[in-house]
Amino acid sequence: MITSDSYLVILNNIIENDPRYSLDAYVFIQEAVSYTLELLKDKGEGLRHVTGGELLDGIQKYSIDQFGPVAIDMFDEWGIRCTRDFGNIVFNMIDAKLLSAREEDTVEDFDDVFDFNDVFGSKFTPHGKRVRVPVIA
């Protein structure tokens, strides 16, 4: 069983080997997986494997729910700039045995699935024009 301390050690090891993404990005993905599983459960689908597309749908909903108009800024701060970045994080977590995958799952399942500005930026701004919101750390 993975304790919270060992979970953080594993995540820090991932980041040491692949520093493109912040610790917050990995924690967010774990939360988004749980959120997506709950969405599927609410649809009556029960506990099952989540595909890359389903996870990206869950990520969209969860990030808008959690961060609203600053979601795109949070992702940028964490090193996430496209849907492939989500896939890279997921597969880093799979390699570290924090998540699992089926044999047919690939990181390419996350390639160019949606445009960040379309999903996270334009729906919150008039006429789809992006307004940068400062992130306060």
CYANA upper distance limits for C-alpha pairs under 8 A (distance plus 0.5 A):
  2 ILE  CA      6 SER  CA      6.48
  2 ILE  CA      7 TYR  CA      6.53
  3 THR  CA      7 TYR  CA      6.46
  4 SER  CA      8 LEU  CA      6.77
  5 ASP  CA      9 VAL  CA      6.85
  6 SER  CA     10 ILE  CA      6.63
  7 TYR  CA     11 LEU  CA      6.74
  8 LEU  CA     12 ASN  CA      6.52
  9 VAL  CA     13 ASN  CA      6.67
 10 ILE  CA     14 ILE  CA      6.79
 10 ILE  CA     96 ALA  CA      7.58
 11 LEU  CA     15 ILE  CA      6.77
 11 LEU  CA     23 LEU  CA      7.42
 11 LEU  CA     26 TYR  CA      7.80
 11 LEU  CA     93 MET  CA      8.46
 12 ASN  CA     16 GLU  CA      6.56
 12 ASN  CA     23 LEU  CA      7.76
 13 ASN  CA     17 ASN  CA      6.83
 14 ILE  CA     18 ASP  CA      6.46
 14 ILE  CA     19 PRO  CA      8.34
 14 ILE  CA     92 ASN  CA      7.29
 14 ILE  CA     93 MET  CA      8.20
 14 ILE  CA     96 ALA  CA      7.91
 15 ILE  CA     19 PRO  CA      5.21
 15 ILE  CA     20 ARG  CA      8.00
 15 ILE  CA     21 TYR  CA      7.45
 15 ILE  CA     22 SER  CA      7.63
 15 ILE  CA     23 LEU  CA      7.70
 20 ARG  CA     79 GLY  CA      6.47
 21 TYR  CA     25 ALA  CA      6.71
 21 TYR  CA     26 TYR  CA      8.19
 21 TYR  CA     78 TRP  CA      6.03
 21 TYR  CA     79 GLY  CA      5.37
 21 TYR  CA     80 ILE  CA      7.41
 21 TYR  CA     89 ILE  CA      8.13
 22 SER  CA     26 TYR  CA      7.47
 22 SER  CA     78 TRP  CA      5.50
 22 SER  CA     79 GLY  CA      7.25
 23 LEU  CA     27 VAL  CA      6.86
 23 LEU  CA     78 TRP  CA      8.41
 24 ASP  CA     28 PHE  CA      6.45
 24 ASP  CA     78 TRP  CA      7.24
 25 ALA  CA     29 ILE  CA      6.75
 25 ALA  CA     75 PHE  CA      8.02
 25 ALA  CA     78 TRP  CA      6.19
 25 ALA  CA     79 GLY  CA      8.39
 25 ALA  CA     80 ILE  CA      8.24
 25 ALA  CA     89 ILE  CA      8.30
 26 TYR  CA     30 GLN  CA      6.85
 26 TYR  CA     89 ILE  CA      7.09
 26 TYR  CA     93 MET  CA      8.46
 27 VAL  CA     31 GLU  CA      6.78
 28 PHE  CA     32 ALA  CA      6.49
 29 ILE  CA     33 VAL  CA      6.60
 29 ILE  CA     59 ILE  CA      8.19
 29 ILE  CA     86 PHE  CA      8.14
 29 ILE  CA     89 ILE  CA      8.11
 29 ILE  CA     90 VAL  CA      7.73
 30 GLN  CA     34 SER  CA      7.00
 31 GLU  CA     35 TYR  CA      6.61
 32 ALA  CA     36 THR  CA      6.47
 32 ALA  CA     55 LEU  CA      7.95
 32 ALA  CA     58 GLY  CA      6.87
 32 ALA  CA     59 ILE  CA      6.00
 32 ALA  CA     62 TYR  CA      6.76
 33 VAL  CA     37 LEU  CA      6.69
 33 VAL  CA     55 LEU  CA      7.04
 33 VAL  CA     58 GLY  CA      7.94
 33 VAL  CA     59 ILE  CA      8.35
 34 SER  CA     38 GLU  CA      6.77
 35 TYR  CA     39 LEU  CA      6.81
 35 TYR  CA     58 GLY  CA      7.23
 35 TYR  CA     62 TYR  CA      7.34
 36 THR  CA     40 LEU  CA      6.80
 36 THR  CA     50 VAL  CA      8.36
 36 THR  CA     54 GLU  CA      7.89
 36 THR  CA     55 LEU  CA      6.71
 36 THR  CA     57 ASP  CA      8.44
 36 THR  CA     58 GLY  CA      5.26
 36 THR  CA     59 ILE  CA      8.00
 37 LEU  CA     41 LYS  CA      6.59
 37 LEU  CA     47 LEU  CA      7.32
 37 LEU  CA     48 ARG  CA      8.35
 37 LEU  CA     50 VAL  CA      7.86
 38 GLU  CA     42 ASP  CA      6.54
 39 LEU  CA     43 LYS  CA      6.93
 39 LEU  CA     58 GLY  CA      8.15
 40 LEU  CA     44 GLY  CA      7.03
 40 LEU  CA     45 GLU  CA      5.84
 40 LEU  CA     46 GLY  CA      7.07
 40 LEU  CA     47 LEU  CA      8.23
 41 LYS  CA     45 GLU  CA      5.66
 41 LYS  CA     46 GLY  CA      5.17
 41 LYS  CA     47 LEU  CA      7.11
 49 HIS  CA    101 ALA  CA      8.37
 50 VAL  CA     54 GLU  CA      6.53
 50 VAL  CA     55 LEU  CA      6.78
 51 THR  CA     55 LEU  CA      6.65
 51 THR  CA    105 ASP  CA      8.02
 52 GLY  CA     56 LEU  CA      6.65
 52 GLY  CA     87 GLY  CA      8.17
 52 GLY  CA    105 ASP  CA      8.06
 52 GLY  CA    109 ASP  CA      6.19
 52 GLY  CA    110 PHE  CA      6.65
 53 GLY  CA     57 ASP  CA      6.74
 53 GLY  CA    109 ASP  CA      7.57
 53 GLY  CA    110 PHE  CA      7.66
 53 GLY  CA    113 VAL  CA      8.32
 54 GLU  CA     58 GLY  CA      6.71
 55 LEU  CA     59 ILE  CA      6.48
 56 LEU  CA     60 GLN  CA      6.67
 56 LEU  CA     83 THR  CA      8.16
 56 LEU  CA     86 PHE  CA      8.47
 56 LEU  CA    110 PHE  CA      8.18
 57 ASP  CA     61 LYS  CA      6.94
 58 GLY  CA     62 TYR  CA      6.38
 59 ILE  CA     63 SER  CA      6.31
 60 GLN  CA     64 ILE  CA      6.69
 60 GLN  CA    119 VAL  CA      7.85
 60 GLN  CA    120 PHE  CA      8.37
 61 LYS  CA     65 ASP  CA      6.53
 62 TYR  CA     66 GLN  CA      6.47
 63 SER  CA     67 PHE  CA      6.04
 63 SER  CA     68 GLY  CA      7.38
 63 SER  CA     71 ALA  CA      6.49
 64 ILE  CA     68 GLY  CA      4.84
 64 ILE  CA     69 PRO  CA      7.70
 64 ILE  CA     71 ALA  CA      6.93
 64 ILE  CA    120 PHE  CA      7.71
 66 GLN  CA     71 ALA  CA      8.40
 67 PHE  CA     71 ALA  CA      5.37
 67 PHE  CA     74 MET  CA      8.45
 68 GLY  CA    120 PHE  CA      8.35
 68 GLY  CA    124 PHE  CA      8.40
 69 PRO  CA    120 PHE  CA      7.23
 69 PRO  CA    121 GLY  CA      7.17
 69 PRO  CA    124 PHE  CA      6.18
 70 VAL  CA     74 MET  CA      6.73
 70 VAL  CA    133 VAL  CA      6.86
 70 VAL  CA    135 VAL  CA      8.18
 71 ALA  CA     75 PHE  CA      6.72
 71 ALA  CA    120 PHE  CA      6.78
 72 ILE  CA     76 ASP  CA      6.66
 72 ILE  CA    116 PHE  CA      7.50
 72 ILE  CA    117 ASN  CA      8.07
 72 ILE  CA    120 PHE  CA      6.12
 72 ILE  CA    121 GLY  CA      7.07
 73 ASP  CA     77 GLU  CA      6.68
 73 ASP  CA    132 ARG  CA      7.94
 73 ASP  CA    133 VAL  CA      7.61
 73 ASP  CA    134 PRO  CA      8.24
 73 ASP  CA    135 VAL  CA      7.38
 74 MET  CA     78 TRP  CA      6.75
 74 MET  CA    135 VAL  CA      7.78
 75 PHE  CA     79 GLY  CA      6.72
 75 PHE  CA     80 ILE  CA      5.29
 75 PHE  CA     81 ARG  CA      7.06
 76 ASP  CA     80 ILE  CA      5.76
 76 ASP  CA     81 ARG  CA      6.26
 79 GLY  CA     85 ASP  CA      8.44
 80 ILE  CA     85 ASP  CA      5.93
 80 ILE  CA     86 PHE  CA      7.52
 81 ARG  CA     85 ASP  CA      7.11
 81 ARG  CA    116 PHE  CA      7.82
 82 CYS  CA     86 PHE  CA      7.87
 82 CYS  CA    112 ASP  CA      7.61
 82 CYS  CA    115 ASP  CA      7.73
 82 CYS  CA    116 PHE  CA      6.95
 83 THR  CA     87 GLY  CA      7.24
 83 THR  CA    110 PHE  CA      6.04
 83 THR  CA    111 ASP  CA      6.49
 83 THR  CA    112 ASP  CA      6.39
 83 THR  CA    113 VAL  CA      6.72
 83 THR  CA    114 PHE  CA      7.31
 83 THR  CA    115 ASP  CA      8.40
 83 THR  CA    116 PHE  CA      8.34
 84 ARG  CA     88 ASN  CA      6.68
 84 ARG  CA    107 VAL  CA      7.71
 84 ARG  CA    108 GLU  CA      7.79
 84 ARG  CA    110 PHE  CA      5.36
 84 ARG  CA    111 ASP  CA      5.30
 84 ARG  CA    112 ASP  CA      7.19
 85 ASP  CA     89 ILE  CA      6.78
 85 ASP  CA    110 PHE  CA      8.44
 86 PHE  CA     90 VAL  CA      6.67
 86 PHE  CA    110 PHE  CA      7.51
 87 GLY  CA     91 PHE  CA      6.54
 87 GLY  CA    107 VAL  CA      5.64
 87 GLY  CA    108 GLU  CA      8.02
 87 GLY  CA    109 ASP  CA      7.99
 87 GLY  CA    110 PHE  CA      5.72
 87 GLY  CA    111 ASP  CA      8.32
 88 ASN  CA     92 ASN  CA      6.57
 88 ASN  CA    107 VAL  CA      6.93
 89 ILE  CA     93 MET  CA      6.74
 90 VAL  CA     94 ILE  CA      6.66
 90 VAL  CA     99 LEU  CA      7.85
 91 PHE  CA     95 ASP  CA      6.53
 91 PHE  CA    107 VAL  CA      7.12
 92 ASN  CA     96 ALA  CA      6.83
 93 MET  CA     97 LYS  CA      6.71
 93 MET  CA     98 LEU  CA      5.61
 93 MET  CA     99 LEU  CA      6.11
 94 ILE  CA     98 LEU  CA      6.16
 94 ILE  CA     99 LEU  CA      5.05
 94 ILE  CA    100 SER  CA      5.81
 94 ILE  CA    101 ALA  CA      7.29
 95 ASP  CA     99 LEU  CA      8.48
101 ALA  CA    105 ASP  CA      6.55
105 ASP  CA    109 ASP  CA      7.56
107 VAL  CA    111 ASP  CA      7.93
114 PHE  CA    118 ASP  CA      8.05
114 PHE  CA    119 VAL  CA      7.71
115 ASP  CA    119 VAL  CA      6.86
116 PHE  CA    120 PHE  CA      6.07
116 PHE  CA    121 GLY  CA      7.38
117 ASN  CA    121 GLY  CA      4.85
117 ASN  CA    122 SER  CA      6.33
117 ASN  CA    130 ARG  CA      7.99
118 ASP  CA    122 SER  CA      5.91
118 ASP  CA    123 LYS  CA      7.53
118 ASP  CA    128 GLY  CA      8.48
119 VAL  CA    123 LYS  CA      7.27
120 PHE  CA    124 PHE  CA      7.98
121 GLY  CA    125 THR  CA      7.33
121 GLY  CA    128 GLY  CA      7.81
121 GLY  CA    129 LYS  CA      8.35
121 GLY  CA    130 ARG  CA      6.24
121 GLY  CA    131 VAL  CA      8.38
122 SER  CA    126 PRO  CA      7.94
122 SER  CA    127 HIS  CA      7.86
122 SER  CA    128 GLY  CA      4.47
122 SER  CA    129 LYS  CA      6.52
122 SER  CA    130 ARG  CA      6.51
123 LYS  CA    128 GLY  CA      6.98
124 PHE  CA    128 GLY  CA      8.10
125 THR  CA    129 LYS  CA      6.32
125 THR  CA    130 ARG  CA      6.66
125 THR  CA    131 VAL  CA      7.39
